[in-house]
Amino acid sequence: MSVAADSALAGPRTGVVIVAAGSGTRLGAGQPKAFVPVAGVPMLERALWSFVGLPGEWELAIVVPEGFEDEARQLAERAFGEYESSRMTLHLCLGGESRQASVREGLRCLSEQCDVILVHDAARCMASSALIERVAGAVRATHAGVIPALPVVDTIKRVRTNPSGSESIEETVSRTPLRAVQTPQGFPAAALRRAYEMAAEEYTDDAAIVSACGYQVSTIPGEGDAFKITTPADLRRAEQHVESFAPGVPLPSVGFGVDAHAFDPSCELWLAGLHWPGEIGLSGHSDGDAVAHAMCDALLSAAGLGDIGEMFGTEDPELEGAHGEVFLRRTRERLESHGYVICGVSAQVVSQRPRFASRRIEAERALSAVLGAPVSCSATTSDRLGFMGREEGVLAFAVATVQFRQ
């Protein structure tokens, strides 16, 4: 059953099987593990947060226990909101008797448009968006399986169990070639599907299934935070990690924006939300405020809500001559309607003119008032290089940080 789908998505997608069907017996929480709260937020929902705003087209198959479909649907809708329906297809499917059987069910839900498929345990709900992107990118770069892994730091002993039940040490195992593996584990879609078709026994992870079929699998560095929650001690560790940031809120995400406008002597100059009397203006359908426009792009990018061109069309008569404040205010409203809070924005102007430093603080205050968040501005020249150096126009960069709230 599909939570959200868009048949217009026709290009290659990154498919993901989210395994959330485990019983969680060792956790002892009295419910399936993926639905156990971590600092007030279900494990599955936290795992889904890491997929919010990822670039490209994605297709997620969330595998859950029977009877938990409605709850999983609600968690997915709360995690993704309306935006994801245009960039991501979500499916809910029922798990099997084992993890391997559950992954197989998830693979059946994913369409043939997925050229790369990741398998991720909801119990590793602290894994970051960056790790997910690195795994998917490495699979596409190598055309082979890729899994995140960490060096084993503890001393490893091989033991023998005695008739009395005690254990005797047989040898110390070299830890140099050993790795502790994590999820998401990524593979070319065809290889993973084929491996699951051929699997005749149960394996402990997807890499083992793929390797058993003769496909290559390599590792990339994992993350200390991508640990698996299995026991009550693991759950306490995860909650301590969350509480060291902001309880119940995902980590901030960052976006980048850039804009350029040519000088137009027939226009008045509006830049960084300020009017600059006596200066040559910037061309554009609006007032040409390159700083404000770059900030809008950075904010939309951080929230995964597209870009300024998608949101503000040049054919919109209401935006003809509109000041940067209008764009910033509407961008803020859009982010907030999707559950995002603006943490801060930093912008830089690259131009020979105007002399920005004298009004930097004024610009920061004006922009901060519009966005309701700290804004820092700076300016530099291009050492007379390029169109900025020839005084033909202005280039602006911006970096924004936003945070998704519950």
TADAVEN-V990179 format. One record per pair of residues at least 6 apart in sequence whose C-alpha atoms are under 8 Angstrom apart, sorted by sequence separation. I is the first residue (numbers start at 1). J is the second residue. If there is no record, write none. Layout:
I_J + I_J
This chain:
27_33 + 36_42 + 37_43 + 95_101 + 96_102 + 139_145 + 161_167 + 162_168 + 203_209 + 210_216 + 211_217 + 228_234 + 229_235 + 242_248 + 245_251 + 269_275 + 270_276 + 282_288 + 300_306 + 301_307 + 314_320 + 335_341 + 368_374 + 382_388 + 383_389 + 384_390 + 387_393 + 388_394 + 24_31 + 29_36 + 35_42 + 36_43 + 95_102 + 139_146 + 160_167 + 161_168 + 210_217 + 242_249 + 268_275 + 269_276 + 281_288 + 282_289 + 300_307 + 312_319 + 335_342 + 368_375 + 381_388 + 382_389 + 388_395 + 23_31 + 24_32 + 25_33 + 34_42 + 35_43 + 64_72 + 94_102 + 95_103 + 138_146 + 159_167 + 160_168 + 268_276 + 269_277 + 300_308 + 367_375 + 381_389 + 23_32 + 24_33 + 34_43 + 35_44 + 96_105 + 159_168 + 160_169 + 229_238 + 268_277 + 22_32 + 23_33 + 24_34 + 33_43 + 34_44 + 95_105 + 159_169 + 160_170 + 199_209 + 207_217 + 268_278 + 269_279 + 297_307 + 332_342 + 364_374 + 365_375 + 21_32 + 22_33 + 94_105 + 95_106 + 135_146 + 158_169 + 159_170 + 268_279 + 269_280 + 270_281 + 296_307 + 297_308 + 364_375 + 21_33 + 22_34 + 93_105 + 135_147 + 157_169 + 158_170 + 159_171 + 268_280 + 269_281 + 270_282 + 296_308 + 364_376 + 20_33 + 21_34 + 93_106 + 135_148 + 157_170 + 158_171 + 196_209 + 267_280 + 268_281 + 269_282 + 364_377 + 20_34 + 157_171 + 158_172 + 195_209 + 196_210 + 199_213 + 266_280 + 267_281 + 268_282 + 363_377 + 157_172 + 158_173 + 195_210 + 198_213 + 265_280 + 266_281 + 267_282 + 293_308 + 93_109 + 103_119 + 156_172 + 157_173 + 264_280 + 265_281 + 267_283 + 273_289 + 361_377 + 155_172 + 156_173 + 195_212 + 263_280 + 264_281 + 265_282 + 270_287 + 271_288 + 272_289 + 360_377 + 91_109 + 118_136 + 155_173 + 156_174 + 192_210 + 195_213 + 263_281 + 264_282 + 269_287 + 270_288 + 271_289 + 272_290 + 273_291 + 360_378 + 73_92 + 91_110 + 117_136 + 156_175 + 191_210 + 263_282 + 264_283 + 270_289 + 271_290 + 272_291 + 273_292 + 72_92 + 116_136 + 155_175 + 262_282 + 263_283 + 271_291 + 272_292 + 154_175 + 185_206 + 261_282 + 262_283 + 271_292 + 357_378 + 153_175 + 185_207 + 261_283 + 356_378 + 357_379 + 69_92 + 116_139 + 152_175 + 261_284 + 356_379 + 20_44 + 69_93 + 116_140 + 151_175 + 152_176 + 191_215 + 69_94 + 151_176 + 152_178 + 52_79 + 151_178 + 152_179 + 261_288 + 44_72 + 48_76 + 52_80 + 60_88 + 62_90 + 64_92 + 66_94 + 151_179 + 152_180 + 261_289 + 345_373 + 347_375 + 349_377 + 351_379 + 352_380 + 58_87 + 59_88 + 60_89 + 61_90 + 62_91 + 63_92 + 64_93 + 65_94 + 66_95 + 150_179 + 151_180 + 261_290 + 285_314 + 342_371 + 344_373 + 345_374 + 346_375 + 347_376 + 348_377 + 349_378 + 350_379 + 351_380 + 352_381 + 45_75 + 49_79 + 57_87 + 58_88 + 59_89 + 60_90 + 61_91 + 62_92 + 63_93 + 64_94 + 65_95 + 149_179 + 150_180 + 260_290 + 305_335 + 342_372 + 343_373 + 344_374 + 345_375 + 346_376 + 347_377 + 348_378 + 349_379 + 350_380 + 351_381 + 352_382 + 44_75 + 45_76 + 48_79 + 49_80 + 53_84 + 56_87 + 57_88 + 58_89 + 59_90 + 60_91 + 61_92 + 62_93 + 63_94 + 64_95 + 149_180 + 150_181 + 259_290 + 293_324 + 296_327 + 300_331 + 342_373 + 343_374 + 344_375 + 345_376 + 346_377 + 347_378 + 348_379 + 349_380 + 350_381 + 351_382 + 48_80 + 52_84 + 59_91 + 61_93 + 63_95 + 149_181 + 259_291 + 292_324 + 296_328 + 299_331 + 303_335 + 348_380 + 350_382 + 352_384 + 32_65 + 148_181 + 149_182 + 286_319 + 287_320 + 292_325 + 295_328 + 45_79 + 147_181 + 148_182 + 259_293 + 285_319 + 286_320 + 287_321 + 289_323 + 293_327 + 147_182 + 148_183 + 258_293 + 259_294 + 285_320 + 286_321 + 287_322 + 288_323 + 289_324 + 292_327 + 293_328 + 296_331 + 300_335 + 147_183 + 148_184 + 258_294 + 285_321 + 286_322 + 287_323 + 288_324 + 292_328 + 299_335 + 352_388 + 147_184 + 148_185 + 257_294 + 258_295 + 284_321 + 286_323 + 287_324 + 303_340 + 351_388 + 352_389 + 147_185 + 257_295 + 350_388 + 351_389 + 353_391 + 63_102 + 146_185 + 147_186 + 257_296 + 258_297 + 332_371 + 352_391 + 63_103 + 145_185 + 146_186 + 182_222 + 257_297 + 258_298 + 351_391 + 145_186 + 146_187 + 181_222 + 256_297 + 257_298 + 329_370 + 14_56 + 16_58 + 18_60 + 20_62 + 21_63 + 22_64 + 63_105 + 145_187 + 255_297 + 256_298 + 257_299 + 325_367 + 328_370 + 329_371 + 351_393 + 13_56 + 14_57 + 15_58 + 16_59 + 17_60 + 18_61 + 19_62 + 20_63 + 21_64 + 22_65 + 63_106 + 144_187 + 145_188 + 183_226 + 255_298 + 256_299 + 299_342 + 328_371 + 351_394 + 13_57 + 14_58 + 15_59 + 16_60 + 17_61 + 18_62 + 19_63 + 20_64 + 21_65 + 62_106 + 143_187 + 144_188 + 182_226 + 254_298 + 255_299 + 257_301 + 350_394 + 351_395 + 12_57 + 13_58 + 14_59 + 15_60 + 16_61 + 17_62 + 18_63 + 19_64 + 20_65 + 61_106 + 143_188 + 182_227 + 255_300 + 256_301 + 325_370 + 349_394 + 350_395 + 11_57 + 13_59 + 15_61 + 17_63 + 61_107 + 182_228 + 255_301 + 256_302 + 349_395 + 350_396 + 139_186 + 254_301 + 255_302 + 349_396 + 9_57 + 61_109 + 139_187 + 140_188 + 254_302 + 255_303 + 348_396 + 349_397 + 61_110 + 135_184 + 139_188 + 253_302 + 254_303 + 347_396 + 348_397 + 60_110 + 135_185 + 136_186 + 253_303 + 273_323 + 295_345 + 347_397 + 348_398 + 59_110 + 135_186 + 273_324 + 347_398 + 132_184 + 272_324 + 273_325 + 295_347 + 346_398 + 347_399 + 131_184 + 270_323 + 271_324 + 294_347 + 345_398 + 346_399 + 270_324 + 345_399 + 346_400 + 59_114 + 345_400 + 291_347 + 344_400 + 345_401 + 291_348 + 343_400 + 344_401 + 291_349 + 342_400 + 343_401 + 344_402 + 124_183 + 342_401 + 343_402 + 147_207 + 342_402 + 343_403 + 341_402 + 342_403 + 121_183 + 145_207 + 340_402 + 341_403 + 120_183 + 121_184 + 340_403 + 341_404 + 119_183 + 120_184 + 340_404 + 341_405 + 119_184 + 120_185 + 145_210 + 339_404 + 340_405 + 118_184 + 119_185 + 339_405 + 118_185 + 119_186 + 339_406 + 118_186 + 117_186 + 118_187 + 3_73 + 116_186 + 117_187 + 145_215 + 147_217 + 149_219 + 116_187 + 117_188 + 144_215 + 145_216 + 146_217 + 147_218 + 148_219 + 149_220 + 150_221 + 116_188 + 117_189 + 144_216 + 145_217 + 146_218 + 147_219 + 148_220 + 149_221 + 150_222 + 3_76 + 21_94 + 115_188 + 116_189 + 144_217 + 145_218 + 146_219 + 147_220 + 148_221 + 149_222 + 150_223 + 3_77 + 21_95 + 115_189 + 144_218 + 146_220 + 148_222 + 149_223 + 150_224 + 20_95 + 21_96 + 47_122 + 54_129 + 114_189 + 115_190 + 117_192 + 148_223 + 279_354 + 47_123 + 22_99 + 47_124 + 48_125 + 50_127 + 9_87 + 21_99 + 44_122 + 47_125 + 50_128 + 51_129 + 6_85 + 43_122 + 44_123 + 46_125 + 47_126 + 50_129 + 54_133 + 4_84 + 5_85 + 6_86 + 19_99 + 43_123 + 46_126 + 47_127 + 4_85 + 5_86 + 6_87 + 21_102 + 44_125 + 51_132 + 6_88 + 43_125 + 50_132 + 5_88 + 6_89 + 19_102 + 4_88 + 5_89 + 19_103 + 4_89 + 5_90 + 135_220 + 3_89 + 4_90 + 17_103 + 107_193 + 2_89 + 3_90 + 4_91 + 119_206 + 2_90 + 3_91 + 18_106 + 34_122 + 2_91 + 3_92 + 17_106 + 34_123 + 274_363 + 1_91 + 2_92 + 17_107 + 33_123 + 273_363 + 1_92 + 131_222 + 272_363 + 1_93 + 104_196 + 131_223 + 274_366 + 273_366 + 273_367 + 15_110 + 272_367 + 127_223 + 127_225 + 128_226 + 302_400 + 15_114 + 126_225 + 127_226 + 302_401 + 303_402 + 13_113 + 14_114 + 15_115 + 17_117 + 19_119 + 126_226 + 127_227 + 298_398 + 299_399 + 302_402 + 12_113 + 13_114 + 14_115 + 15_116 + 16_117 + 17_118 + 18_119 + 19_120 + 20_121 + 125_226 + 126_227 + 298_399 + 299_400 + 11_113 + 12_114 + 13_115 + 14_116 + 15_117 + 16_118 + 17_119 + 18_120 + 19_121 + 20_122 + 100_202 + 124_226 + 294_396 + 295_397 + 298_400 + 299_401 + 10_113 + 12_115 + 13_116 + 14_117 + 15_118 + 16_119 + 17_120 + 18_121 + 19_122 + 20_123 + 100_203 + 124_227 + 125_228 + 294_397 + 295_398 + 299_402 + 14_118 + 16_120 + 18_122 + 124_228 + 290_394 + 294_398 + 295_399 + 100_205 + 123_228 + 124_229 + 290_395 + 291_396 + 295_400 + 100_206 + 123_229 + 290_396 + 291_397 + 121_228 + 123_230 + 291_398 + 282_393 + 126_238 + 14_136 + 263_391 + 263_392 + 262_392 + 263_393 + 262_393 + 263_394 + 261_393 + 262_394 + 260_393 + 261_394 + 260_394 + 261_395 + 260_395 + 259_395 + 260_396 + 258_395 + 259_396 + 258_396 + 259_397 + 258_397 + 257_397 + 258_398 + 256_397 + 257_398 + 256_398 + 257_399 + 256_399 + 255_399 + 256_400 + 254_399 + 255_400 + 254_400 + 255_401 + 254_401 + 253_401 + 254_402 + 252_401 + 253_402 + 252_402 + 253_403 + 252_403 + 251_403 + 252_404 + 250_403 + 251_404 + 249_403 + 250_404 + 249_404 + 250_405 + 249_405 + 249_406 + 248_406 + 38_235 + 38_238 + 39_239 + 38_239 + 49_250 + 27_230 + 28_231 + 39_242 + 26_230 + 27_231 + 28_232 + 39_243 + 46_250 + 26_231 + 27_232 + 24_230 + 26_232 + 41_248 + 39_247 + 40_248 + 39_248 + 38_248 + 83_305 + 53_301 + 53_302 + 55_304 + 53_303 + 54_304 + 52_303 + 53_304 + 52_304 + 53_305 + 83_338 + 82_338 + 81_338 + 78_406
